[in-house]
C-alpha cells in the first residue's frame, strides 16, 4: 500500500507478535496477503491508528503521516468541562426597588410579594418605635432583602453565619434582611424586620452604643417576639441559681447555642422588669442618660431611684418566684394533696345530705300511705247507701 509517498505494507499481527516485532532489528519476514516481504535491519515500522496493524516504511524514510486518532472519552469530558468553565456566567438580574414615604426597599423579583407586605406594615411599626424611643429617623431608610447578607458598597463586610437573619447598619441608615425564601418555616419576616428596625433606631439614639443585653432586650420587646422556649430556660437557670448579674462579661451571645439562648432570654426578661417599673417613659429616660455619656449603673440609679445591684436582685427574686415557686405551688400534684381534705369533706357532706333527703322522702311516702289508709277506713265507716240502693222489705205471707 502507499501512504505519504513511501512504500509501505500493512502487516496484520497479534499483540504478542507486535511486541516481538518492536524488539527485533534483524531481517526477517511476515506474511502480508500471501506475500512475504523481506525486512532488513534498520527498517522502521510505526503503529497505525488500528491497535492490531503496523505501517512499515521499508525504504527507511520518514514515517508515513499517521491518521488522526480519535479523542478518548476522558479527553472529551475534560474538553467539555474546560469549555463550560470558560463560558461566562449569566449576569445577575438587576435588583428591583420600591419606594414609600419613609423607606426604600431593594430586592429581587422573587421577593416582590414579601416586600409589598413589608411596605404595608412598615409605617405602623416605625411610628411605634419612634414614639416609644423618642427618636425621628432620617429618610429614606434603606431595606435590602438578600439571599446572602452583604452591605452594599462594602464587599468585604460579609460572611456572617447562616443563622444571622438580619442586620442593622446605623451609620448607613440601612437594614439587611435575609430573603424569606431562605428563612426557616417558623421564622417571621415581620418580627425580624421590626427587630432590626429597633436596632437601627437604638443605634442612632445612642451612637456610642448600648450594653449588648439592653440592645437585644429592647429590640425583642419592641418587636413583641413570642419566645415560649425562654420559660424552661429561665426555670432551669433559676433552679440552678445561675441567673446573670449583667456584668459586662457575664452574658455570652456567641458562646454556643445554649449560652446564646440563655443570654437572649435573660435580656428580654430584665427589660420586661424595667418596663414594669417605669414603663416606656422610664426606658426612654434611661436611653437619654446613656446617650449623654453616663454609665449604666449611674443612669439606672437616677431613673429607677434604686442602686443597680438592688434592681438586679429584685429581678432575680421575681424570676425565681415566677418560674420556681409559683409552678411548684400551682402544680397538679401539690394542688391535689392540699385540696384532698376539702374534697373529702365536700364528698362526705354531699353523701350525708343525699342520705337525709332520701330518708325524708321515705318518711313522707310512709305518712302519705298511712293517711290514704285512714281515709279509706273513715270513708267506709261513714258511708250511707243511696235510696235507690235500698231493697224493699219482704211482704208477709
Beta strands, then each sheet from edge to edge (+ up, - down):
strand 1: 2-3
strand 2: 6-12
strand 3: 28-32
strand 4: 35-39
strand 5: 44-47
strand 6: 53-57
strand 7: 96-99
strand 8: 103-107
strand 9: 141-146
strand 10: 166-169
strand 11: 174-178
sheet 1: 1+ 2- 6+ 5-
sheet 2: 3+ 4-
sheet 3: 7+ 8- 9- 11- 10+
end
